[in-house]
Amino acid sequence: MKGGSLSDSPASGSPFGSNLSEQGSSLDVSSAGELGDLPQSEWEPKLMKSRPDLLQLRETSRPLSGTLTYGRLFSASKTEDKNVITHKRSIQMILKFLADNGMQKAKEKIEQETGFDYSETEPVPSLRSFLELGIKDVSTMFDPSLSSLSVEDDAEVQAFDYQPQQEFDSDLEIADTNIWNEGEDTPTNLVLATWDAESKQQYAQYATFNKLVELITSKRPGIELLQFRQIFLGTYRSFASPEQLFDKLMQRYNIPQSVLEKQADGESYKKEVRLLVVLSIKSWAEKYPGDFNERMIGKLRHFTEVQLPEDGHKNFSKSLTMPLNKLLHQEVESEDALKDFNIKIFPDPKVPRKLIFSPSLRLVDVDPEEIARQMSLIDQKLICAAKPVELLSKNWIKSNPRSSMISAILNRSNQIAQWVASSILRETHYKNRTRVIVRFLDIARFLKHLNNFNSMAAIFMGLMHGSVYRLKHSFGELDPNSKRHFQIIRSFMDPTNNYQRYREIVSEINAPCIPFLGAHLQRIVIIEDSIPGQHQSMINFEKRRILYEQTKEIMRCQDLKYNFLPILQVSVFLQKFDVIKDESEMYKQSLLLEPKGISATDLVAYEEAQFGKPVVGQA
């Protein structure tokens, strides 16, 4: 962590330094007339610049108050350099953490090495609270399915502006050559291929990073620019970081004079290239706003508000103003979305009015259709927060913090499967177990109707769990209708030919949908493992094109939303599962419930002797 403008020596016991106590509370109003000549939006930056003590107070107390950083409102780059937490403050937070967790020897050792002492009477913020605010894209790391924090929580102070290391294909190396020094097309920097013999349309099969950026900012005969740009922006993070792409686009924008002199009409060429650079950035910011961290937003803001106008491209600047404003005010947009919440457009929820506020809501208390609705809303929130980069380079397998949403969805699927299995295994009498199985089959049927294939698959996996599916007497009691539903779901989840039946059906759906991630991720893993990421010294862009088609099937599900009213009590019930986590314990319980080879007649007598007479409706 870097030291900064915050004082290491608090005065009069104040944790915020000496400036406040020395200057008092009066403000310098000598520049009031000057402020009156400025737009109101610039008053606060002017004040903060003239009163560093107030800026110090704001930045130090921000993690406790939850307010937006000054950098978010004004200039991220300046605050990142000047207003970071002090070295002493960071050591004190570590000492507090060690003291709170009983690590006395470690605490004393650090105090001895640093010369800083920790006092329990001095107010020191919690280290965890700072980390939760500061680590980007990991706001769900402590509980992926229950976190109340947004994935895009602000974390502008540089000491906590954490960016995980970029994960690229292991066999890929990108040469850092200026884009204008790449030279003409050769077989060593660009290989084009044809989609098919009839269309004659081409695409880049293999290319260097420079040539790919050149292609998205050029009009080339035979190449569909918009389609190529979509594939590039959706997959570039498998071989480059957002900062690298932005810097490369800036190289492309700044055309050397020697290049312009070789053109028949240098001015027209420059205008066309720069326009395509601006349009590429516009598409990028609109489609993938999550790629833009605070530093990137600062760069984009300077390019939009300073460089383009200075270069005489005010019209280009206007085209970037709207996406830039959306990046700057993402929090405000999320608040506005809540204001538009209209309860009248939702179907009436199917909830038990007498039991809805019960602290011990049970599976049998809520209508299966309403459970399916609430499960779909939970899953939709997770899938809509996922980003294409999470599906590249098998990031979800690598426990990469950037893959928090895909990991959260997979984690939730496992929790649902465990919940299903545990709920069945907790019933001591086989007819009660049958009722629970029927209940879950009804929920799965409604999930299929709502196109929530991921939770439907999770329920199916729970029913097919080895410790559950061996309970043949419980499944044998299913009524014909439930058996038919079970068979339909089994057929739908058939893994033959990479879940061909499922993929055929889901590809034709034009309604809200939660895809079965297992089927898609399996296909992505096959592509990642079987196709090299690099060809000679070039990027294998053919691989990215194939991957894009797979990730597009998942990401398109973010466009259409379910029209259901969230029911808090049911949602909480569906996110706090009481499960049997140990597989061996599950199998022991299964054998206890239904010993091997026992007949249905003997099972009734066995259950009464072992567990007593059955009590109906305890699921």
C-alpha positions as CSV (number, residue, x, y, z in Angstrom):
1,M,0.0,0.0,0.0
2,K,1.3,3.4,-0.8
3,G,1.6,6.3,1.6
4,G,-0.2,9.5,0.7
5,S,-1.4,12.8,1.9
6,L,-3.1,11.5,5.1
7,S,-1.1,12.3,8.2
8,D,0.6,9.6,10.2
9,S,0.4,11.7,13.4
10,P,-3.2,12.2,14.5
11,A,-3.6,15.4,16.6
12,S,-5.6,15.4,19.9
13,G,-6.5,11.8,19.5
14,S,-8.3,12.5,16.1
15,P,-7.8,9.6,13.7
16,F,-8.0,12.0,10.8
17,G,-4.8,14.0,11.3
18,S,-3.8,17.5,12.5
19,N,-5.1,19.8,9.8
20,L,-8.7,19.8,11.0
21,S,-7.9,20.8,14.6
22,E,-5.4,23.4,13.4
23,Q,-7.7,25.1,10.9
24,G,-10.9,24.8,12.8
25,S,-14.3,24.5,11.0
26,S,-14.3,27.7,9.1
27,L,-14.2,27.6,5.3
28,D,-12.2,29.8,3.0
29,V,-14.9,31.8,1.2
30,S,-12.5,34.2,-0.5
31,S,-13.2,32.4,-3.8
32,A,-16.9,32.5,-3.5
33,G,-17.2,34.9,-6.4
34,E,-15.0,32.5,-8.5
35,L,-17.3,29.6,-7.6
36,G,-20.3,31.6,-8.8
37,D,-18.8,31.6,-12.2
38,L,-18.4,27.9,-12.3
39,P,-21.1,25.2,-13.1
40,Q,-22.5,23.8,-9.8
41,S,-21.1,20.4,-10.7
42,E,-17.6,21.8,-10.3
43,W,-18.0,23.4,-6.9
44,E,-17.1,20.3,-5.0
45,P,-13.9,19.6,-6.9
46,K,-12.9,23.2,-6.5
47,L,-13.5,23.0,-2.7
48,M,-11.7,19.7,-2.4
49,K,-8.7,21.1,-4.2
50,S,-8.5,24.1,-1.9
51,R,-9.2,22.2,1.3
52,P,-7.1,19.0,1.4
53,D,-8.1,18.5,5.0
54,L,-11.8,18.0,4.0
55,L,-10.7,15.7,1.2
56,Q,-8.6,13.7,3.7
57,L,-11.6,13.4,6.0
58,R,-13.9,12.3,3.2
59,E,-11.5,9.6,1.8
60,T,-10.6,8.3,5.3
61,S,-14.2,7.9,6.5
62,R,-15.6,6.7,3.2
63,P,-15.4,2.9,3.9
64,L,-17.4,3.6,7.1
65,S,-20.0,5.9,5.6
66,G,-20.4,4.1,2.3
67,T,-20.3,7.3,0.3
68,L,-19.0,7.5,-3.2
69,T,-15.3,8.4,-3.5
70,Y,-14.3,11.8,-4.6
71,G,-12.4,10.2,-7.5
72,R,-15.7,8.7,-8.7
73,L,-17.2,12.1,-8.8
74,F,-14.3,14.0,-10.2
75,S,-11.0,12.5,-11.3
76,A,-10.0,9.0,-10.4
77,S,-6.4,9.3,-11.5
78,K,-5.7,12.2,-9.2
79,T,-7.2,10.7,-6.2
80,E,-5.6,7.4,-6.8
81,D,-2.2,9.1,-6.7
82,K,-2.8,11.5,-3.8
83,N,-5.4,10.1,-1.5
84,V,-4.7,6.6,-0.4
85,I,-4.7,5.1,3.1
86,T,-1.5,5.7,5.1
87,H,1.1,3.0,5.9
88,K,0.5,3.4,9.6
89,R,-3.3,3.1,9.2
90,S,-2.9,-0.1,7.2
91,I,-0.6,-1.6,9.8
92,Q,-3.1,-0.7,12.5
93,M,-5.9,-2.4,10.7
94,I,-3.7,-5.6,10.4
95,L,-2.9,-5.4,14.1
96,K,-6.6,-5.0,15.0
97,F,-7.4,-8.1,12.8
98,L,-4.7,-10.1,14.6
99,A,-5.8,-9.0,18.0
100,D,-9.5,-9.7,17.3
101,N,-8.6,-13.3,16.1
102,G,-6.3,-14.1,19.1
103,M,-3.1,-14.1,17.1
104,Q,-1.1,-12.4,19.9
105,K,2.4,-13.5,18.9
106,A,2.0,-12.4,15.3
107,K,0.6,-9.1,16.5
108,E,3.6,-8.5,18.9
109,K,6.1,-9.4,16.2
110,I,4.6,-6.9,13.7
111,E,4.5,-4.2,16.4
112,Q,8.2,-4.9,17.2
113,E,9.2,-4.8,13.5
114,T,7.2,-1.7,12.5
115,G,7.4,0.3,15.7
116,F,3.6,0.9,15.6
117,D,1.5,-0.1,18.6
118,Y,-2.2,-1.0,18.5
119,S,-4.5,0.5,21.1
120,E,-8.0,-0.9,21.6
121,T,-9.2,2.5,22.5
122,E,-8.2,4.1,19.2
123,P,-10.9,3.7,16.5
124,V,-9.6,1.6,13.7
125,P,-11.8,0.4,10.8
126,S,-12.3,-3.3,10.3
127,L,-9.8,-4.8,7.8
128,R,-12.6,-7.0,6.3
129,S,-14.9,-4.1,5.8
130,F,-12.2,-2.4,3.7
131,L,-11.5,-5.5,1.7
132,E,-15.1,-6.1,1.0
133,L,-15.3,-2.5,-0.4
134,G,-12.1,-2.6,-2.2
135,I,-11.7,-6.0,-3.9
136,K,-13.4,-5.7,-7.3
137,D,-15.6,-8.5,-8.6
138,V,-15.3,-10.5,-5.4
139,S,-18.2,-9.0,-3.5
140,T,-19.8,-12.4,-3.3
141,M,-16.7,-14.3,-2.2
142,F,-18.0,-14.9,1.4
143,D,-21.4,-16.1,0.3
144,P,-21.9,-16.0,-3.5
145,S,-25.7,-16.6,-3.4
146,L,-26.6,-14.4,-0.5
147,S,-24.4,-11.3,-0.8
148,S,-26.1,-8.0,-0.7
149,L,-23.2,-6.2,-2.3
150,S,-23.3,-5.3,-6.0
151,V,-20.6,-6.9,-8.2
152,E,-19.7,-3.3,-9.3
153,D,-19.2,-1.9,-5.8
154,D,-17.0,1.2,-5.9
155,A,-13.4,0.7,-4.8
156,E,-11.5,3.7,-6.2
157,V,-8.9,4.3,-3.5
158,Q,-5.8,2.8,-5.0
159,A,-4.7,0.9,-1.9
160,F,-7.7,-1.3,-2.4
161,D,-8.3,-1.0,-6.1
162,Y,-7.5,-4.7,-6.6
163,Q,-7.4,-6.1,-10.1
164,P,-6.8,-9.9,-10.2
165,Q,-4.0,-11.1,-12.5
166,Q,-5.3,-11.5,-16.1
167,E,-5.7,-15.2,-17.1
168,F,-4.8,-15.8,-20.7
169,D,-4.2,-19.0,-22.7
170,S,-1.0,-20.5,-21.4
171,D,0.5,-21.0,-24.8
172,L,-0.1,-17.4,-25.9
173,E,2.4,-14.6,-26.0
174,I,1.6,-11.1,-27.3
175,A,4.4,-9.0,-28.8
176,D,4.4,-5.4,-27.6
177,T,4.9,-3.7,-31.0
178,N,3.4,-0.3,-32.0
179,I,0.4,-1.0,-34.3
180,W,1.9,1.3,-37.0
181,N,5.1,-0.6,-37.0
182,E,3.4,-3.9,-37.7
183,G,3.8,-3.5,-41.5
184,E,1.7,-4.8,-44.4
185,D,-0.2,-8.1,-44.3
186,T,2.0,-11.1,-44.4
187,P,1.4,-14.8,-43.7
188,T,3.2,-14.3,-40.4
189,N,0.8,-11.6,-39.1
190,L,-2.6,-12.3,-40.7
191,V,-4.2,-15.4,-42.3
192,L,-7.7,-14.9,-43.7
193,A,-10.3,-17.7,-44.2
194,T,-13.6,-17.8,-46.0
195,W,-16.9,-18.5,-44.3
196,D,-18.2,-20.5,-47.3
197,A,-17.7,-20.7,-51.0
198,E,-21.0,-18.9,-51.8
199,S,-20.8,-15.8,-49.7
200,K,-17.1,-15.1,-50.3
201,Q,-17.1,-13.4,-46.9
202,Q,-13.8,-13.6,-45.0
203,Y,-12.7,-13.6,-41.4
204,A,-9.4,-13.6,-39.6
205,Q,-8.4,-17.2,-38.9
206,Y,-5.0,-16.3,-37.4
207,A,-3.7,-12.8,-36.6
208,T,-1.4,-10.8,-34.4
209,F,-3.0,-8.5,-31.8
210,N,-2.1,-5.5,-33.9
211,K,-3.8,-6.9,-37.0
212,L,-6.9,-7.7,-35.1
213,V,-7.2,-4.2,-33.7
214,E,-6.5,-2.9,-37.2
215,L,-9.3,-5.1,-38.6
216,I,-11.9,-3.7,-36.2
217,T,-11.0,-0.2,-37.1
218,S,-10.8,-0.7,-40.9
219,K,-13.2,-1.1,-43.8
220,R,-11.9,-4.1,-45.7
221,P,-13.7,-5.7,-48.7
222,G,-15.1,-9.2,-47.8
223,I,-15.0,-8.7,-44.0
224,E,-18.3,-8.0,-42.2
225,L,-17.0,-5.3,-39.8
226,L,-19.8,-5.3,-37.2
227,Q,-19.9,-9.1,-36.9
228,F,-16.1,-9.3,-36.6
229,R,-16.0,-6.5,-34.0
230,Q,-18.7,-8.3,-31.9
231,I,-16.6,-11.5,-31.8
232,F,-13.4,-9.6,-31.0
233,L,-14.9,-7.6,-28.1
234,G,-16.6,-10.7,-26.7
235,T,-13.4,-12.8,-26.6
236,Y,-10.3,-10.5,-26.6
237,R,-9.9,-10.9,-22.8
238,S,-8.6,-14.4,-23.5
239,F,-5.4,-12.9,-24.9
240,A,-5.3,-9.2,-23.7
241,S,-6.4,-7.0,-20.9
242,P,-8.8,-4.0,-21.2
243,E,-5.9,-1.6,-20.6
244,Q,-3.9,-3.2,-23.4
245,L,-6.8,-2.9,-25.8
246,F,-7.5,0.7,-24.9
247,D,-3.8,1.6,-25.3
248,K,-3.7,-0.2,-28.7
249,L,-6.8,1.7,-29.8
250,M,-5.1,5.0,-28.8
251,Q,-2.1,3.9,-30.9
252,R,-4.4,3.3,-33.8
253,Y,-6.0,6.8,-33.3
254,N,-2.7,8.6,-33.3
255,I,-1.6,8.1,-36.9
256,P,2.0,9.0,-37.6
257,Q,2.6,11.7,-40.2
258,S,4.7,9.3,-42.2
259,V,1.7,7.0,-42.7
260,L,-0.6,9.9,-43.7
261,E,1.9,11.1,-46.3
262,K,1.7,7.8,-48.1
263,Q,-2.2,8.1,-48.5
264,A,-3.8,9.6,-51.6
265,D,-6.0,11.7,-49.3
266,G,-4.4,11.8,-45.8
267,E,-7.1,13.8,-44.1
268,S,-9.9,11.5,-45.3
269,Y,-7.9,8.5,-44.2
270,K,-7.2,9.9,-40.8
271,K,-10.9,10.9,-40.3
272,E,-12.1,7.4,-41.3
273,V,-9.7,5.5,-39.0
274,R,-10.4,7.8,-36.1
275,L,-14.1,7.4,-36.6
276,L,-13.8,3.6,-36.6
277,V,-11.7,3.8,-33.4
278,V,-14.4,5.9,-31.7
279,L,-17.2,3.5,-32.9
280,S,-15.2,0.5,-31.6
281,I,-14.8,2.2,-28.2
282,K,-18.5,3.1,-28.1
283,S,-19.6,-0.5,-28.8
284,W,-17.1,-1.7,-26.2
285,A,-18.3,0.6,-23.5
286,E,-22.0,0.0,-24.2
287,K,-21.8,-3.8,-24.4
288,Y,-19.1,-4.5,-21.8
289,P,-19.1,-1.7,-19.2
290,G,-17.6,-4.1,-16.6
291,D,-14.3,-4.0,-18.5
292,F,-13.9,-0.3,-17.5
293,N,-12.4,0.1,-14.0
294,E,-11.7,3.5,-12.5
295,R,-8.4,4.0,-14.3
296,M,-10.0,3.0,-17.6
297,I,-12.9,5.4,-17.1
298,G,-10.4,8.2,-16.4
299,K,-8.6,7.4,-19.6
300,L,-11.8,7.3,-21.6
301,R,-13.0,10.6,-20.0
302,H,-9.8,12.4,-21.0
303,F,-10.0,11.0,-24.5
304,T,-13.7,12.0,-24.8
305,E,-13.6,15.4,-23.1
306,V,-10.1,16.6,-23.9
307,Q,-8.3,14.9,-26.8
308,L,-11.2,14.6,-29.3
309,P,-12.3,18.3,-29.0
310,E,-8.6,19.4,-29.2
311,D,-8.2,17.4,-32.4
312,G,-11.3,19.0,-33.9
313,H,-13.6,16.0,-33.5
314,K,-16.4,17.4,-31.3
315,N,-19.0,15.2,-33.1
316,F,-16.9,12.1,-32.3
317,S,-16.8,13.3,-28.7
318,K,-20.6,13.6,-28.6
319,S,-21.0,9.9,-29.6
320,L,-19.0,8.8,-26.6
321,T,-20.7,11.1,-24.1
322,M,-23.6,8.9,-23.4
323,P,-21.7,5.6,-22.8
324,L,-19.2,7.6,-20.7
325,N,-21.9,9.1,-18.5
326,K,-23.4,5.6,-18.0
327,L,-20.0,4.3,-16.8
328,L,-19.7,7.3,-14.4
329,H,-23.2,6.9,-13.0
330,Q,-23.8,3.2,-12.9
331,E,-24.9,3.4,-9.2
332,V,-27.5,6.0,-10.0
333,E,-28.9,3.9,-12.9
334,S,-29.4,1.0,-10.6
335,E,-31.3,3.2,-8.1
336,D,-33.5,4.6,-11.0
337,A,-34.4,1.0,-11.9
338,L,-35.9,0.5,-8.5
339,K,-37.9,3.6,-8.8
340,D,-39.6,2.1,-12.0
341,F,-40.7,-1.0,-10.1
342,N,-44.4,-1.3,-10.8
343,I,-46.2,-4.0,-8.7
344,K,-49.2,-3.9,-11.0
345,I,-47.5,-5.6,-13.9
346,F,-46.7,-8.8,-12.0
347,P,-49.0,-11.9,-11.6
348,D,-50.3,-12.4,-8.1
349,P,-47.8,-14.4,-6.1
350,K,-49.0,-17.7,-4.8
351,V,-48.0,-17.4,-1.1
352,P,-49.6,-18.7,2.1
353,R,-50.8,-15.5,3.8
354,K,-50.9,-17.0,7.3
355,L,-47.5,-18.6,7.0
356,I,-45.5,-16.2,4.9
357,F,-44.0,-14.4,7.9
358,S,-43.3,-17.6,9.8
359,P,-39.6,-17.9,10.8
360,S,-39.7,-21.6,10.0
361,L,-41.1,-21.7,6.4
362,R,-41.2,-25.2,5.0
363,L,-41.2,-26.7,1.6
364,V,-44.8,-27.8,1.9
365,D,-45.9,-24.3,2.9
366,V,-45.3,-22.6,-0.5
367,D,-46.9,-23.4,-3.9
368,P,-44.5,-25.3,-6.2
369,E,-45.1,-22.7,-9.0
370,E,-44.2,-19.8,-6.7
371,I,-41.0,-21.7,-5.5
372,A,-40.1,-22.0,-9.2
373,R,-40.7,-18.3,-9.8
374,Q,-38.6,-17.2,-6.9
375,M,-35.8,-19.7,-7.8
376,S,-35.8,-18.2,-11.3
377,L,-35.5,-14.6,-10.0
378,I,-32.5,-15.6,-7.9
379,D,-30.9,-17.4,-10.8
380,Q,-31.6,-14.5,-13.1
381,K,-29.8,-12.0,-10.8
382,L,-26.7,-14.2,-10.9
383,I,-26.8,-14.9,-14.7
384,C,-27.3,-11.2,-15.5
385,A,-24.3,-10.3,-13.4
386,A,-22.0,-12.7,-15.3
387,K,-19.6,-11.4,-17.9
388,P,-18.2,-13.0,-21.0
389,V,-14.7,-13.0,-19.6
390,E,-15.8,-15.4,-16.9
391,L,-16.4,-18.0,-19.6
392,L,-13.0,-17.7,-21.3
393,S,-9.8,-19.7,-20.5
394,K,-11.8,-21.9,-18.1
395,N,-11.7,-19.2,-15.5
396,W,-14.5,-20.8,-13.4
397,I,-12.3,-23.9,-12.9
398,K,-9.2,-21.9,-11.8
399,S,-11.0,-20.3,-8.7
400,N,-10.4,-17.0,-10.4
401,P,-12.0,-14.0,-8.5
402,R,-13.1,-12.7,-11.9
403,S,-15.4,-15.7,-12.3
404,S,-17.4,-15.0,-9.2
405,M,-20.8,-15.1,-10.9
406,I,-20.3,-18.3,-12.9
407,S,-18.8,-19.8,-9.7
408,A,-21.8,-18.6,-7.7
409,I,-24.2,-20.1,-10.2
410,L,-22.4,-23.5,-10.1
411,N,-22.2,-23.3,-6.3
412,R,-25.9,-22.6,-6.1
413,S,-26.7,-25.6,-8.4
414,N,-24.7,-27.8,-6.1
415,Q,-26.5,-26.4,-3.0
416,I,-29.9,-27.1,-4.7
417,A,-28.9,-30.7,-5.5
418,Q,-27.8,-31.1,-1.8
419,W,-31.0,-29.6,-0.6
420,V,-33.1,-32.0,-2.6
421,A,-31.1,-35.0,-1.5
422,S,-31.0,-33.9,2.1
423,S,-34.7,-33.1,2.2
424,I,-35.6,-36.6,1.0
425,L,-33.1,-38.4,3.3
426,R,-34.4,-36.5,6.4
427,E,-37.8,-38.2,6.0
428,T,-37.8,-41.4,8.0
429,H,-40.8,-43.1,6.3
430,Y,-40.8,-44.1,2.7
431,K,-44.3,-42.7,1.9
432,N,-43.2,-39.3,3.3
433,R,-40.1,-39.5,1.1
434,T,-42.3,-40.1,-1.9
435,R,-44.3,-36.9,-1.1
436,V,-41.1,-34.9,-1.0
437,I,-40.0,-36.4,-4.3
438,V,-43.3,-35.5,-5.9
439,R,-43.0,-32.0,-4.5
440,F,-39.6,-31.5,-6.1
441,L,-40.8,-33.0,-9.4
442,D,-43.7,-30.5,-9.4
443,I,-41.1,-27.7,-8.8
444,A,-38.9,-29.0,-11.6
445,R,-42.0,-29.2,-14.0
446,F,-42.7,-25.5,-13.3
447,L,-39.0,-24.6,-13.7
448,K,-39.0,-26.3,-17.2
449,H,-42.2,-24.3,-18.1
450,L,-40.3,-21.1,-17.1
451,N,-37.2,-22.2,-19.1
452,N,-35.1,-22.2,-15.9
453,F,-33.1,-25.2,-17.0
454,N,-30.3,-24.7,-14.6
455,S,-32.3,-25.1,-11.4
456,M,-34.4,-27.9,-13.1
457,A,-31.1,-29.7,-13.8
458,A,-30.0,-29.2,-10.2
459,I,-33.2,-30.8,-8.8
460,F,-32.8,-33.6,-11.2
461,M,-29.2,-34.2,-10.0
462,G,-30.4,-34.2,-6.4
463,L,-33.0,-36.8,-7.3
464,M,-30.4,-38.9,-9.1
465,H,-27.9,-38.7,-6.2
466,G,-26.7,-42.2,-5.4
467,S,-27.9,-42.1,-1.8
468,V,-31.3,-41.0,-3.0
469,Y,-32.0,-42.9,-6.2
470,R,-31.3,-46.2,-4.4
471,L,-34.4,-45.7,-2.3
472,K,-36.4,-47.8,-4.7
473,H,-39.5,-48.2,-2.5
474,S,-39.9,-44.4,-2.3
475,F,-39.6,-44.0,-6.1
476,G,-41.8,-47.0,-6.5
477,E,-44.7,-45.2,-4.8
478,L,-44.7,-42.4,-7.4
479,D,-48.1,-41.9,-9.1
480,P,-48.2,-42.3,-12.9
481,N,-48.2,-38.6,-13.6
482,S,-45.1,-38.0,-11.5
483,K,-43.4,-40.9,-13.1
484,R,-44.1,-39.3,-16.5
485,H,-42.7,-35.9,-15.4
486,F,-39.6,-37.7,-14.1
487,Q,-39.1,-39.4,-17.4
488,I,-39.6,-36.2,-19.4
489,I,-37.0,-34.4,-17.3
490,R,-34.6,-37.4,-17.6
491,S,-35.0,-37.4,-21.4
492,F,-34.5,-33.6,-21.5
493,M,-31.2,-33.9,-19.5
494,D,-29.8,-36.7,-21.6
495,P,-26.1,-35.9,-22.0
496,T,-25.8,-37.8,-25.4
497,N,-24.0,-35.8,-28.0
498,N,-23.2,-32.9,-25.6
499,Y,-26.8,-32.6,-24.5
500,Q,-28.1,-32.3,-28.1
501,R,-31.8,-32.5,-27.2
502,Y,-31.5,-29.7,-24.6
503,R,-29.4,-27.5,-27.0
504,E,-31.9,-27.9,-29.8
505,I,-34.8,-26.8,-27.6
506,V,-33.0,-23.9,-25.9
507,S,-31.7,-22.5,-29.2
508,E,-35.2,-21.8,-30.4
509,I,-36.4,-20.1,-27.1
510,N,-37.2,-16.4,-27.4
511,A,-38.4,-15.8,-23.8
512,P,-36.8,-15.4,-20.4
513,C,-34.4,-18.3,-19.9
514,I,-31.8,-19.6,-17.4
515,P,-29.5,-21.9,-19.4
516,F,-28.2,-25.2,-18.0
517,L,-24.6,-24.1,-17.5
518,G,-23.3,-27.7,-17.3
519,A,-24.1,-28.4,-20.9
520,H,-22.5,-25.1,-22.2
521,L,-19.4,-25.3,-20.0
522,Q,-18.8,-28.9,-21.1
523,R,-18.7,-27.7,-24.7
524,I,-16.4,-24.7,-23.8
525,V,-14.0,-27.0,-22.0
526,I,-13.8,-29.3,-25.1
527,I,-13.0,-26.3,-27.3
528,E,-10.4,-24.9,-24.9
529,D,-8.6,-28.2,-24.5
530,S,-8.7,-29.4,-28.1
531,I,-7.9,-26.1,-30.0
532,P,-4.6,-24.3,-29.4
533,G,-4.8,-20.6,-28.6
534,Q,-1.9,-19.7,-30.8
535,H,-0.8,-20.5,-34.3
536,Q,2.9,-19.9,-34.7
537,S,3.3,-16.3,-33.4
538,M,-0.4,-15.4,-34.1
539,I,-3.6,-15.5,-32.1
540,N,-5.9,-18.4,-33.2
541,F,-8.9,-16.2,-33.8
542,E,-10.8,-19.2,-35.3
543,K,-10.9,-20.6,-31.7
544,R,-12.3,-17.3,-30.4
545,R,-15.0,-17.3,-33.1
546,I,-16.1,-20.8,-32.0
547,L,-16.0,-19.8,-28.3
548,Y,-18.0,-16.7,-29.0
549,E,-20.8,-18.8,-30.5
550,Q,-20.9,-20.8,-27.2
551,T,-20.7,-17.9,-24.8
552,K,-23.3,-16.0,-26.8
553,E,-25.9,-18.7,-26.1
554,I,-25.4,-18.0,-22.4
555,M,-25.1,-14.2,-22.5
556,R,-28.2,-13.7,-24.6
557,C,-30.2,-14.9,-21.6
558,Q,-29.5,-11.6,-20.0
559,D,-31.6,-9.7,-22.4
560,L,-35.1,-10.9,-21.4
561,K,-36.3,-10.7,-17.7
562,Y,-38.9,-12.6,-15.7
563,N,-42.0,-10.7,-14.8
564,F,-42.5,-11.9,-11.2
565,L,-42.8,-10.1,-7.9
566,P,-39.8,-10.9,-5.5
567,I,-41.1,-12.4,-2.2
568,L,-38.4,-11.8,0.4
569,Q,-39.5,-14.5,2.8
570,V,-39.6,-17.2,0.1
571,S,-36.3,-15.9,-1.4
572,V,-34.6,-16.2,2.0
573,F,-36.0,-19.7,2.5
574,L,-34.5,-20.7,-1.0
575,Q,-31.1,-19.4,-0.2
576,K,-30.5,-20.8,3.3
577,F,-30.5,-24.5,2.7
578,D,-30.0,-26.9,5.7
579,V,-28.1,-29.7,4.0
580,I,-26.2,-32.9,4.8
581,K,-22.7,-31.9,3.5
582,D,-20.8,-35.2,4.1
583,E,-21.3,-37.7,1.3
584,S,-20.6,-40.7,3.6
585,E,-23.1,-39.4,6.1
586,M,-25.7,-39.3,3.3
587,Y,-25.0,-42.8,2.3
588,K,-25.2,-44.1,5.9
589,Q,-28.5,-42.3,6.3
590,S,-29.8,-43.9,3.1
591,L,-28.8,-47.4,4.3
592,L,-30.5,-46.7,7.6
593,L,-33.7,-45.6,5.9
594,E,-33.8,-48.5,3.5
595,P,-31.4,-51.4,4.2
596,K,-30.2,-53.3,1.1
597,G,-32.6,-56.0,-0.1
598,I,-35.5,-55.1,2.2
599,S,-39.0,-55.7,0.9
600,A,-41.8,-53.2,1.0
601,T,-43.7,-55.3,3.6
602,D,-40.7,-55.6,5.8
603,L,-39.8,-51.9,5.3
604,V,-43.1,-50.8,7.0
605,A,-42.5,-52.9,10.1
606,Y,-38.8,-51.9,10.1
607,E,-39.7,-48.1,10.0
608,E,-42.2,-48.4,12.9
609,A,-39.7,-50.3,15.0
610,Q,-36.8,-47.9,14.1
611,F,-38.5,-44.5,13.9
612,G,-42.1,-44.9,15.2
613,K,-45.3,-44.3,13.3
614,P,-45.0,-41.8,10.4
615,V,-46.0,-38.1,10.8
616,V,-47.3,-36.6,7.5
617,G,-46.3,-33.2,6.2
618,Q,-43.0,-32.6,8.0
619,A,-41.1,-31.8,4.8
